[in-house]
Amino acid sequence: MDNTHKIILILTDSCKECDRMKQTIQSVIRFGNIKAEVLAYNFDDAETIDVAIAYEIDDVPGCNINGTVIEGKYYNTKALVRELEKLS
């Protein structure tokens, strides 16, 4: 059975907070040896709106980790790391 977790990430181009969220997710996964697949979507693409609605992501940057949504320009990095560490 595959125990790979799926992380949905919604971001936009030229967004510092989006880059920071993406880098944080990648670092925690790599250094925590977490089996996870990050599915990144650009909010500027029309089909991404359906993905954002399906995963209840209302703001950019935003991610859904096992049903927990972390989002917004002022998202809490510590909360993001805690949610990712729960996957290990």
C-alpha positions in Angstrom: 0.0 0.0 0.0 1.3 3.5 -0.9 1.6 5.7 2.1 2.4 8.8 0.1 0.6 11.9 1.3 -0.8 14.4 -1.1 -0.3 18.1 -0.5 -2.3 20.6 -2.6 -0.5 23.9 -3.1 -2.1 27.0 -4.7 0.3 29.8 -5.7 0.8 32.6 -8.1 3.8 34.0 -10.0 5.9 36.8 -8.5 4.6 36.1 -5.0 7.2 36.1 -2.2 4.9 34.4 0.3 4.1 31.7 -2.3 7.8 31.0 -2.8 8.4 30.9 1.0 5.5 28.4 1.5 6.7 26.2 -1.4 10.3 26.2 -0.1 9.1 25.5 3.5 7.1 22.5 2.3 9.9 21.1 0.2 12.5 21.5 3.0 10.3 19.9 5.7 9.5 17.0 3.4 13.1 16.5 2.4 14.7 16.8 5.8 11.9 14.9 7.6 12.1 12.1 5.0 8.3 12.4 4.6 6.7 10.6 1.7 4.6 13.3 0.1 3.6 14.4 -3.3 3.2 18.2 -3.7 0.6 19.1 -6.4 1.2 22.7 -7.2 -1.3 24.8 -9.1 -1.0 28.3 -10.4 -4.0 30.4 -9.4 -3.9 32.3 -12.6 -5.0 29.1 -14.5 -8.7 28.8 -14.9 -8.9 25.1 -13.9 -7.1 25.9 -10.6 -10.2 27.6 -9.3 -12.0 24.2 -9.2 -9.1 22.6 -7.4 -9.1 25.5 -4.8 -12.8 25.1 -4.2 -12.5 21.3 -3.9 -9.8 21.6 -1.3 -11.3 24.6 0.5 -8.4 26.9 -0.3 -9.7 30.5 -0.3 -6.5 32.5 -0.5 -3.0 32.6 -2.0 -0.7 31.2 -1.0 -2.6 28.2 0.2 -2.2 24.5 0.9 -4.3 21.6 2.0 -2.5 19.0 4.1 -4.7 16.1 5.0 -7.7 18.4 5.1 -6.0 21.2 7.1 -5.9 24.4 5.1 -3.1 26.9 5.7 -3.4 30.1 3.6 -3.1 33.8 3.1 -0.3 36.3 2.8 0.3 36.2 6.6 0.0 32.4 7.1 1.7 30.9 10.1 4.9 29.2 9.1 5.1 27.3 12.5 1.6 25.9 11.9 2.6 24.8 8.4 5.7 23.0 9.7 3.6 21.3 12.5 1.1 20.0 10.0 3.8 18.7 7.7 5.6 17.0 10.6 2.4 15.1 11.4 2.9 13.3 8.2 6.1 11.6 9.3 
